[in-house]
Amino acid sequence: MTTHSPAEQRAYTVKQALGAVPLSRSCLYVEMAAGRLRSFKVGKRRLIAVADFDAWLAARRDAGTTAGAGAR
């Protein structure tokens, strides 16, 4: 198994993603359920690829919307 330093982390848990943005857990799950934030499961654990998280964050910034409000 290859281990990565935190600077090379490839995926976040939901808890780690929440540490990066000031949102509620439920708000993040709304974004995932709506398909705006891609995620995947490994066993029972839900993960978000760092690249997908960054793309979601950039899309929200560029759209000027808040999480859960959807693009307009």
C-alpha beads as a LAMMPS data file, in Angstrom:
LAMMPS data file: protein, C-alpha beads

72 atoms
71 bonds

1 atom types
1 bond types

-500.0 500.0 xlo xhi
-500.0 500.0 ylo yhi
-500.0 500.0 zlo zhi

Masses

1 110.0

Atoms # bond

1 1 1 0.000 0.000 0.000
2 1 1 1.343 3.426 -0.910
3 1 1 1.014 6.150 1.678
4 1 1 0.835 9.823 0.798
5 1 1 1.840 12.805 2.849
6 1 1 -1.004 15.249 3.631
7 1 1 0.252 17.501 0.813
8 1 1 -0.246 14.581 -1.600
9 1 1 -3.602 13.410 -0.251
10 1 1 -5.774 12.064 -3.067
11 1 1 -9.193 11.985 -1.361
12 1 1 -10.968 13.557 1.589
13 1 1 -13.412 12.049 3.999
14 1 1 -16.554 14.136 4.486
15 1 1 -15.146 15.291 7.829
16 1 1 -11.901 16.437 6.182
17 1 1 -13.806 18.254 3.425
18 1 1 -15.862 20.036 6.078
19 1 1 -12.620 21.243 7.632
20 1 1 -11.821 23.033 4.364
21 1 1 -15.119 24.921 3.949
22 1 1 -17.450 26.600 6.446
23 1 1 -20.504 24.479 5.613
24 1 1 -22.678 22.072 7.542
25 1 1 -22.432 18.342 7.002
26 1 1 -25.978 18.236 5.665
27 1 1 -25.214 21.004 3.160
28 1 1 -22.281 18.984 1.807
29 1 1 -24.512 15.899 1.502
30 1 1 -27.127 17.971 -0.386
31 1 1 -24.421 18.946 -2.880
32 1 1 -23.404 15.289 -3.296
33 1 1 -27.012 14.101 -3.661
34 1 1 -27.650 16.759 -6.311
35 1 1 -24.617 15.557 -8.268
36 1 1 -22.781 18.859 -7.940
37 1 1 -20.065 17.356 -5.718
38 1 1 -18.834 13.976 -6.888
39 1 1 -18.092 11.377 -4.246
40 1 1 -17.662 7.635 -4.003
41 1 1 -17.823 4.937 -1.376
42 1 1 -15.152 2.515 -0.272
43 1 1 -16.874 0.059 1.996
44 1 1 -18.997 2.240 4.292
45 1 1 -16.757 5.283 3.985
46 1 1 -17.753 8.147 1.662
47 1 1 -14.775 9.840 -0.010
48 1 1 -14.367 12.907 -2.198
49 1 1 -11.441 13.032 -4.609
50 1 1 -9.366 16.155 -4.041
51 1 1 -9.682 17.057 -7.738
52 1 1 -13.499 16.759 -7.550
53 1 1 -13.617 18.857 -4.384
54 1 1 -11.460 21.561 -5.985
55 1 1 -13.612 21.553 -9.144
56 1 1 -16.810 21.834 -7.080
57 1 1 -15.385 24.697 -5.057
58 1 1 -14.295 26.543 -8.220
59 1 1 -17.728 26.015 -9.823
60 1 1 -19.490 27.417 -6.742
61 1 1 -17.127 30.403 -6.706
62 1 1 -17.540 31.044 -10.445
63 1 1 -21.326 30.682 -10.297
64 1 1 -21.535 33.024 -7.333
65 1 1 -23.928 30.649 -5.570
66 1 1 -23.983 29.175 -2.103
67 1 1 -23.961 25.451 -1.558
68 1 1 -27.390 23.899 -1.777
69 1 1 -28.850 26.808 -3.740
70 1 1 -27.910 25.376 -7.130
71 1 1 -26.640 27.171 -10.200
72 1 1 -28.974 29.734 -11.676

Bonds

1 1 1 2
2 1 2 3
3 1 3 4
4 1 4 5
5 1 5 6
6 1 6 7
7 1 7 8
8 1 8 9
9 1 9 10
10 1 10 11
11 1 11 12
12 1 12 13
13 1 13 14
14 1 14 15
15 1 15 16
16 1 16 17
17 1 17 18
18 1 18 19
19 1 19 20
20 1 20 21
21 1 21 22
22 1 22 23
23 1 23 24
24 1 24 25
25 1 25 26
26 1 26 27
27 1 27 28
28 1 28 29
29 1 29 30
30 1 30 31
31 1 31 32
32 1 32 33
33 1 33 34
34 1 34 35
35 1 35 36
36 1 36 37
37 1 37 38
38 1 38 39
39 1 39 40
40 1 40 41
41 1 41 42
42 1 42 43
43 1 43 44
44 1 44 45
45 1 45 46
46 1 46 47
47 1 47 48
48 1 48 49
49 1 49 50
50 1 50 51
51 1 51 52
52 1 52 53
53 1 53 54
54 1 54 55
55 1 55 56
56 1 56 57
57 1 57 58
58 1 58 59
59 1 59 60
60 1 60 61
61 1 61 62
62 1 62 63
63 1 63 64
64 1 64 65
65 1 65 66
66 1 66 67
67 1 67 68
68 1 68 69
69 1 69 70
70 1 70 71
71 1 71 72
